[in-house]
Amino acid sequence: MNIADFDFHLPEALIAQHPPAERGGSRLMVLFPDGSIEHTEFAGLGQYLAAGDLLVLNDTKVFPARLLGRRLPSGGAVECLLLAQLPTPNPQPPTANAKPPTTNQLWSALVHPGQKLKPGARMAFERNGVRIEGEVAAMHFQGRRTVRLWTDHPEGLAAAVEVVGHVPLPPYIKRADTEIDRQRYQTVYARARGSIAAPTAGLHFTPGQLARLGRRGVKQARLTLHVSYGTFKPVSVDQVEDHVVDAERFDVPARTCAALTRALRDERRIIAVGTTSVRALESLDVGADGTVTPAGGETSLFIRPGHRFKLVRSLITNFHLPKSSLLMLVCALAGRDRVLAAYEEAVEHRYRFYSYGDAMLVL
């Protein structure tokens, strides 16, 4: 398959820069198996679901991974996007006068300006009276660095990052983050801290809507997949099969797998909320008798047309970038021609695209 087969025209004005005024106030496009389409509101999702359907939600929690500060001693601007914490084999002892002891961690990060931040470069990040200091420990490919961070915050580095850090909004949102983003770029059921991007299909749900669905007999199960920077990684090869998806950490617990097993055996629909849930679910082993085995670790599964789905029957998702691996995943489930025709109609009807945009239900 050629990457050009997954292209479409998207006017820049349709890329949502802000969340809707109220959570759950988005539009919803419903794509039926025969290719027909209905236009409605996300609040009306329940009319397309049935008692016994199993919604699977990703409960990962976004942390404010974007640190903005200055280089030491020059004072020049510096930006550090935290990607993943690394083992710290030889933690440095706390400084003599630090009360309480200094927290010290190694992180994989993207830093800017990359050319000026070589091993040994120092930096500091301050906000609301909290300070984090850092040092570049090693250089890697594509602008990545290993950085050592420390703070004397009494509750440790994670708490300091919560104060100092900024919400890591996607690069296609052309504005600075605000306090509103701390609530709205997070699902209402977020639990497990570790993502640098939100599982955006879940942003539409309100506690009230989830409760109403539950009362109607729609089952719910949770898993965790921590969304990495790779979610924004462009497909830079001509042949789709040559693309490599970055590994992401996931965990599907026994309780969720038991619910999946029951749904399979009862021939009830498993509806993934978001492409991240799809990747975690389709990374699981399913026995010949329909038993789903709990699993965790990392997945680099690349779902594209031709993938044989083991678990997922339907999908709630946002509208994705042209030529992206996430668009290919949707096409794998619903068919490329059907999905691209739906996207063309979404553009005609002025749907909002990407993270803060509207939603699609693929049946």
C-alpha positions as CSV (number, residue, x, y, z in Angstrom):
1,M,0.0,0.0,0.0
2,N,1.2,3.5,-0.8
3,I,1.0,6.3,1.7
4,A,-0.8,8.5,-0.9
5,D,-3.7,6.1,-0.6
6,F,-4.5,7.6,2.8
7,D,-4.4,11.2,1.9
8,F,-7.3,13.7,1.9
9,H,-7.7,17.5,1.8
10,L,-8.2,19.1,5.2
11,P,-8.7,22.9,5.4
12,E,-6.6,24.2,8.3
13,A,-9.6,26.1,9.7
14,L,-11.2,22.7,10.7
15,I,-8.3,21.8,13.0
16,A,-9.8,22.4,16.5
17,Q,-7.7,24.8,18.6
18,H,-9.9,24.7,21.7
19,P,-12.2,22.2,23.3
20,P,-15.9,22.7,23.0
21,A,-17.5,25.1,25.5
22,E,-18.8,22.1,27.5
23,R,-17.4,18.6,27.8
24,G,-19.5,16.3,25.7
25,G,-20.7,19.1,23.5
26,S,-19.1,17.7,20.4
27,R,-20.8,16.5,17.2
28,L,-20.9,12.8,16.3
29,M,-20.7,11.2,12.9
30,V,-22.1,7.6,12.8
31,L,-20.7,5.4,10.1
32,F,-22.8,2.3,9.5
33,P,-21.5,-1.0,7.9
34,D,-23.2,-0.2,4.6
35,G,-21.4,3.1,4.3
36,S,-24.4,5.2,5.2
37,I,-23.9,8.1,7.6
38,E,-25.9,9.9,10.3
39,H,-25.0,13.3,11.8
40,T,-25.9,13.8,15.4
41,E,-24.5,15.0,18.8
42,F,-22.2,13.0,21.1
43,A,-24.7,13.3,23.8
44,G,-26.9,11.0,21.7
45,L,-24.3,8.2,21.6
46,G,-26.5,5.9,23.7
47,Q,-29.1,5.4,21.0
48,Y,-26.6,3.5,18.9
49,L,-25.5,1.2,21.7
50,A,-27.3,-1.8,23.1
51,A,-27.5,-3.5,26.5
52,G,-24.6,-5.9,26.7
53,D,-22.3,-3.9,24.6
54,L,-18.8,-3.6,26.2
55,L,-17.2,-0.2,26.1
56,V,-13.4,-0.4,26.6
57,L,-11.8,2.8,27.9
58,N,-8.1,3.8,28.3
59,D,-7.6,5.2,31.8
60,T,-4.2,6.6,31.2
61,K,-3.5,10.1,32.7
62,V,-1.7,12.9,30.9
63,F,1.0,14.6,33.0
64,P,2.3,18.1,32.3
65,A,5.4,16.9,30.5
66,R,6.5,20.1,28.8
67,L,9.1,22.1,30.9
68,L,9.9,25.7,29.9
69,G,12.9,27.3,31.4
70,R,16.3,28.7,30.9
71,R,19.9,27.5,30.3
72,L,22.5,28.0,33.0
73,P,24.4,30.2,33.2
74,S,23.5,32.0,29.9
75,G,19.8,32.5,30.6
76,G,18.7,31.5,27.1
77,A,15.3,29.9,26.6
78,V,15.1,26.1,26.8
79,E,12.3,23.6,26.4
80,C,12.3,20.0,27.6
81,L,9.6,17.5,26.7
82,L,9.7,14.5,29.1
83,L,9.1,11.2,27.3
84,A,9.7,8.4,29.7
85,Q,11.5,7.9,33.1
86,L,14.6,5.8,32.9
87,P,16.3,3.7,35.6
88,T,18.7,5.7,37.7
89,P,21.6,3.2,38.4
90,N,23.7,5.6,40.5
91,P,21.6,8.3,42.0
92,Q,23.5,11.2,43.2
93,P,23.5,11.9,46.9
94,P,21.4,14.8,48.1
95,T,23.2,18.2,48.3
96,A,24.4,19.0,51.8
97,N,21.9,21.8,52.5
98,A,18.9,20.3,50.8
99,K,15.9,20.0,53.2
100,P,14.2,17.6,52.4
101,P,16.7,15.5,50.3
102,T,16.9,16.3,46.6
103,T,14.9,14.0,44.3
104,N,17.1,12.9,41.4
105,Q,15.8,11.0,38.2
106,L,16.9,10.2,34.7
107,W,14.5,10.9,31.8
108,S,14.4,10.4,28.1
109,A,13.4,13.8,26.6
110,L,13.3,16.0,23.6
111,V,15.1,19.3,24.2
112,H,15.3,22.6,22.3
113,P,17.5,24.2,21.1
114,G,19.1,20.8,20.5
115,Q,22.3,22.0,19.0
116,K,23.2,24.0,22.1
117,L,22.3,21.4,24.6
118,K,25.1,18.9,24.7
119,P,26.1,16.6,27.5
120,G,26.9,18.7,30.6
121,A,24.5,21.5,29.6
122,R,22.6,22.8,32.6
123,M,19.1,24.2,32.8
124,A,16.5,25.3,35.3
125,F,12.7,25.4,35.3
126,E,10.6,27.5,37.7
127,R,6.9,28.2,38.2
128,N,4.7,29.1,41.1
129,G,7.7,29.0,43.5
130,V,8.8,25.5,42.6
131,R,12.2,24.8,40.9
132,I,13.5,21.9,38.9
133,E,17.1,21.7,37.7
134,G,18.5,19.5,35.0
135,E,21.5,18.5,33.1
136,V,21.9,16.8,29.7
137,A,23.5,13.4,30.4
138,A,23.7,11.9,26.9
139,M,22.8,12.7,23.3
140,H,20.7,10.4,21.0
141,F,19.2,10.3,17.6
142,Q,16.4,12.6,16.3
143,G,17.0,15.3,19.0
144,R,16.5,12.9,22.0
145,R,18.5,13.4,25.1
146,T,18.9,11.6,28.4
147,V,18.5,14.3,31.1
148,R,19.0,14.2,34.8
149,L,16.5,16.2,36.8
150,W,16.4,17.1,40.5
151,T,14.3,19.1,42.9
152,D,14.1,19.8,46.6
153,H,10.3,19.8,46.4
154,P,9.1,18.1,49.6
155,E,6.8,15.7,47.7
156,G,9.4,14.8,45.0
157,L,10.0,15.3,41.3
158,A,6.5,14.1,40.2
159,A,4.8,16.7,42.4
160,A,7.2,19.4,41.2
161,V,6.5,18.5,37.5
162,E,2.8,18.9,38.2
163,V,3.4,22.5,39.3
164,V,6.2,23.5,36.9
165,G,5.1,21.6,33.8
166,H,2.8,22.6,31.0
167,V,0.2,20.5,29.3
168,P,1.9,18.9,26.2
169,L,-0.6,20.0,23.6
170,P,-0.1,18.5,20.2
171,P,2.0,20.4,17.6
172,Y,-1.1,21.2,15.5
173,I,-2.6,23.2,18.3
174,K,-1.1,26.6,17.6
175,R,-1.3,28.3,21.0
176,A,0.1,28.1,24.5
177,D,-1.6,25.8,27.0
178,T,-3.9,27.3,29.7
179,E,-5.3,26.2,33.0
180,I,-8.4,25.0,31.1
181,D,-6.3,22.4,29.3
182,R,-5.3,20.8,32.6
183,Q,-8.9,19.7,32.9
184,R,-10.1,19.3,29.3
185,Y,-7.0,17.6,27.9
186,Q,-7.8,14.7,30.3
187,T,-10.5,12.1,30.4
188,V,-12.9,12.2,33.4
189,Y,-11.8,8.6,34.2
190,A,-8.0,9.2,33.9
191,R,-6.2,7.2,36.6
192,A,-2.7,6.0,35.7
193,R,-0.2,8.8,35.2
194,G,2.1,8.3,32.3
195,S,0.9,9.8,28.9
196,I,2.2,12.8,27.1
197,A,-0.9,12.9,24.9
198,A,-4.5,12.3,25.7
199,P,-6.6,9.3,24.4
200,T,-8.7,11.9,22.7
201,A,-11.8,9.8,21.9
202,G,-12.4,9.6,25.7
203,L,-12.4,13.4,26.1
204,H,-16.1,13.6,25.0
205,F,-17.5,11.5,27.9
206,T,-18.9,13.1,31.0
207,P,-19.5,11.2,34.3
208,G,-23.2,11.6,33.8
209,Q,-23.2,10.1,30.3
210,L,-21.1,7.1,31.5
211,A,-23.5,6.5,34.4
212,R,-26.5,6.7,32.0
213,L,-25.0,4.2,29.7
214,G,-24.3,1.9,32.6
215,R,-28.0,2.1,33.7
216,R,-29.0,1.1,30.2
217,G,-26.9,-2.0,30.4
218,V,-23.9,-0.9,28.5
219,K,-20.9,-2.6,30.2
220,Q,-17.6,-0.8,30.7
221,A,-14.1,-2.0,31.2
222,R,-10.8,-0.2,31.6
223,L,-7.2,-0.8,30.3
224,T,-4.1,1.4,30.3
225,L,-2.0,2.4,27.4
226,H,0.4,5.3,27.9
227,V,0.4,7.4,24.8
228,S,3.9,8.3,23.7
229,Y,5.4,11.0,21.4
230,G,5.2,8.4,18.7
231,T,1.4,9.1,18.3
232,F,2.5,12.2,16.4
233,K,5.2,10.4,14.4
234,P,4.6,11.0,10.7
235,V,4.6,8.1,8.2
236,S,7.7,9.1,6.3
237,V,8.0,6.1,3.9
238,D,6.3,5.6,0.6
239,Q,5.2,2.0,1.4
240,V,2.9,1.7,4.4
241,E,4.4,-1.7,5.3
242,D,7.8,-0.1,5.9
243,H,6.5,2.2,8.7
244,V,7.5,1.3,12.3
245,V,5.2,2.3,15.1
246,D,6.9,3.3,18.4
247,A,6.4,1.0,21.3
248,E,4.0,2.1,24.0
249,R,3.5,0.7,27.5
250,F,0.2,-1.0,28.2
251,D,-1.6,-3.1,30.8
252,V,-4.8,-5.0,30.4
253,P,-5.8,-6.5,33.8
254,A,-7.5,-9.8,34.6
255,R,-10.8,-8.1,35.4
256,T,-11.0,-6.5,32.0
257,C,-9.9,-9.7,30.2
258,A,-12.7,-11.6,32.0
259,A,-15.2,-9.1,30.7
260,L,-13.8,-9.4,27.2
261,T,-14.0,-13.2,27.4
262,R,-17.6,-13.1,28.5
263,A,-18.5,-10.7,25.7
264,L,-16.8,-12.9,23.1
265,R,-18.6,-16.0,24.2
266,D,-21.9,-14.2,24.4
267,E,-21.3,-12.7,20.9
268,R,-21.7,-9.2,22.3
269,R,-20.1,-6.1,20.7
270,I,-16.7,-5.0,22.0
271,I,-16.5,-1.2,21.3
272,A,-13.1,0.4,21.7
273,V,-13.0,4.0,22.9
274,G,-10.1,5.4,20.9
275,T,-7.3,3.9,18.7
276,T,-5.1,3.5,21.8
277,S,-7.7,1.0,23.3
278,V,-7.7,-0.8,19.9
279,R,-3.9,-1.2,19.9
280,A,-3.9,-2.6,23.5
281,L,-6.9,-5.0,22.8
282,E,-5.5,-6.3,19.6
283,S,-2.1,-7.0,21.3
284,L,-3.8,-9.6,23.5
285,D,-3.8,-13.4,23.0
286,V,-7.2,-15.0,22.5
287,G,-7.5,-18.7,22.9
288,A,-9.5,-21.0,20.7
289,D,-12.2,-21.1,23.4
290,G,-12.4,-17.3,23.5
291,T,-10.4,-16.9,26.6
292,V,-8.6,-13.5,26.7
293,T,-5.3,-13.6,28.5
294,P,-4.2,-10.6,30.6
295,A,-1.0,-8.9,29.4
296,G,1.2,-5.9,29.9
297,G,4.5,-4.5,28.8
298,E,5.1,-2.8,25.5
299,T,3.3,-3.0,22.1
300,S,4.5,-1.8,18.8
301,L,1.5,-3.3,16.9
302,F,0.9,-1.4,13.6
303,I,-2.8,-1.9,12.6
304,R,-3.3,-1.3,8.9
305,P,-5.7,-2.6,6.2
306,G,-5.4,-6.4,6.2
307,H,-5.3,-6.7,10.0
308,R,-7.6,-9.5,11.2
309,F,-9.4,-8.2,14.3
310,K,-9.6,-10.6,17.2
311,L,-11.6,-8.5,19.7
312,V,-12.7,-5.1,18.4
313,R,-16.0,-4.9,16.6
314,S,-16.7,-1.1,16.7
315,L,-14.8,2.1,17.5
316,I,-15.4,5.5,18.9
317,T,-12.7,7.8,17.7
318,N,-11.8,11.4,16.7
319,F,-10.9,12.5,13.1
320,H,-7.2,11.9,12.3
321,L,-4.4,13.4,10.3
322,P,-4.0,12.6,6.6
323,K,-1.6,9.8,5.9
324,S,-1.3,8.9,9.6
325,S,-1.0,5.5,11.2
326,L,-4.2,6.3,13.2
327,L,-6.2,6.9,10.0
328,M,-4.8,3.6,8.7
329,L,-6.1,1.8,11.8
330,V,-9.6,3.2,11.3
331,C,-9.4,2.1,7.6
332,A,-8.4,-1.4,8.7
333,L,-11.6,-1.7,10.8
334,A,-14.1,0.0,8.4
335,G,-12.5,-0.1,5.0
336,R,-10.4,2.6,3.3
337,D,-12.9,3.7,0.7
338,R,-15.7,3.9,3.3
339,V,-13.6,5.9,5.8
340,L,-12.2,8.3,3.2
341,A,-15.7,9.0,1.9
342,A,-16.8,9.7,5.5
343,Y,-13.9,12.0,6.0
344,E,-14.8,13.9,2.8
345,E,-18.3,14.3,4.2
346,A,-16.9,15.4,7.5
347,V,-15.0,18.2,5.7
348,E,-18.1,19.2,3.8
349,H,-20.1,19.4,7.0
350,R,-17.4,21.3,8.8
351,Y,-16.6,18.8,11.5
352,R,-13.8,19.8,13.9
353,F,-10.7,17.6,13.5
354,Y,-8.0,16.1,15.8
355,S,-7.6,16.1,19.6
356,Y,-10.2,18.7,20.5
357,G,-12.4,17.9,17.6
358,D,-15.6,16.0,17.0
359,A,-16.1,12.2,17.2
360,M,-16.9,9.3,14.9
361,L,-18.7,6.1,15.8
362,V,-17.7,3.3,13.5
363,L,-20.3,0.5,13.6
